[in-house]
Amino acid sequence: MLTGRSHPCQILADAMTLQEHLGGFEGKKIVYLGDGNNIVHSWLQLAMHFSFHFVIATSPEYLPCPEILKQAKEVGKSTIEIS
């Protein structure tokens, strides 16, 4: 399950790993360093359903899709920051 727009299987695996090692990700700060690609889009989709602080560290030319970013911020479940 991978497309140019999302990668839900990767995010489920990341979420399971965080659950196993940290007891979950809700209420925690998750930092993603890299391109605003399908992985970031899937993290943003997860941020619409769970509460955590998600920081995207990327350069301006590699920002995530503005529509997905806007939607995640409007839901307001998580704090979303771009650095």
VEXDREN-2710 file (C-alpha; in Angstrom, 1 decimal):
% VEXDREN-2710
k/r/px/py/pz
1/MET/0.0/0.0/0.0
2/LEU/2.1/2.8/-1.3
3/THR/1.2/5.6/-3.7
4/GLY/2.9/8.9/-4.6
5/ARG/0.4/10.6/-2.2
6/SER/0.5/8.3/0.8
7/HIS/2.1/5.4/2.5
8/PRO/-0.3/4.1/5.1
9/CYS/1.5/0.7/5.8
10/GLN/4.7/2.6/6.7
11/ILE/2.8/4.8/9.2
12/LEU/1.1/1.8/10.8
13/ALA/4.5/0.2/11.2
14/ASP/5.9/3.4/12.7
15/ALA/2.9/3.7/15.0
16/MET/3.3/0.1/16.2
17/THR/7.0/0.6/16.8
18/LEU/6.3/3.7/18.9
19/GLN/3.6/1.8/20.8
20/GLU/6.0/-1.0/21.6
21/HIS/9.0/1.1/22.6
22/LEU/7.4/4.3/24.0
23/GLY/3.9/3.2/25.0
24/GLY/2.4/5.1/22.1
25/PHE/2.7/8.4/20.4
26/GLU/-0.2/10.4/21.7
27/GLY/0.9/13.4/23.6
28/LYS/4.5/13.0/22.3
29/LYS/6.5/15.1/19.8
30/ILE/7.2/13.3/16.5
31/VAL/9.8/15.0/14.3
32/TYR/10.1/14.1/10.6
33/LEU/13.3/15.2/8.8
34/GLY/13.1/15.0/5.0
35/ASP/11.0/15.7/2.0
36/GLY/7.3/16.5/2.4
37/ASN/6.4/13.3/0.6
38/ASN/3.9/10.4/0.9
39/ILE/5.3/9.5/4.4
40/VAL/4.6/13.0/5.7
41/HIS/1.1/13.0/4.1
42/SER/0.3/9.7/6.0
43/TRP/1.7/11.2/9.2
44/LEU/-0.6/14.2/8.7
45/GLN/-3.5/11.9/8.1
46/LEU/-2.7/10.1/11.4
47/ALA/-2.5/13.5/13.1
48/MET/-6.2/14.0/12.1
49/HIS/-7.2/11.1/14.4
50/PHE/-4.7/11.1/17.3
51/SER/-3.3/13.9/19.4
52/PHE/0.5/14.5/19.2
53/HIS/2.9/17.3/18.2
54/PHE/4.1/16.7/14.7
55/VAL/7.1/18.7/13.4
56/ILE/8.1/18.5/9.7
57/ALA/11.7/19.6/9.2
58/THR/12.2/20.3/5.5
59/SER/13.3/23.0/3.1
60/PRO/10.7/25.3/1.5
61/GLU/10.9/23.6/-1.9
62/TYR/9.9/20.2/-0.4
63/LEU/6.9/21.1/1.7
64/PRO/4.0/18.6/1.9
65/CYS/0.9/19.0/-0.2
66/PRO/-0.8/22.2/0.9
67/GLU/-4.3/20.6/0.8
68/ILE/-3.4/17.8/3.2
69/LEU/-1.5/20.1/5.5
70/LYS/-4.4/22.5/5.6
71/GLN/-6.9/19.8/6.3
72/ALA/-4.7/18.3/9.2
73/LYS/-4.4/21.8/10.8
74/GLU/-8.1/22.5/10.4
75/VAL/-9.0/19.2/12.2
76/GLY/-7.0/20.6/15.2
77/LYS/-6.4/17.2/16.9
78/SER/-2.6/17.6/16.8
79/THR/-0.2/20.4/16.8
80/ILE/1.5/20.6/13.4
81/GLU/4.7/22.6/12.9
82/ILE/6.9/23.2/9.9
83/SER/10.6/24.0/10.6
END
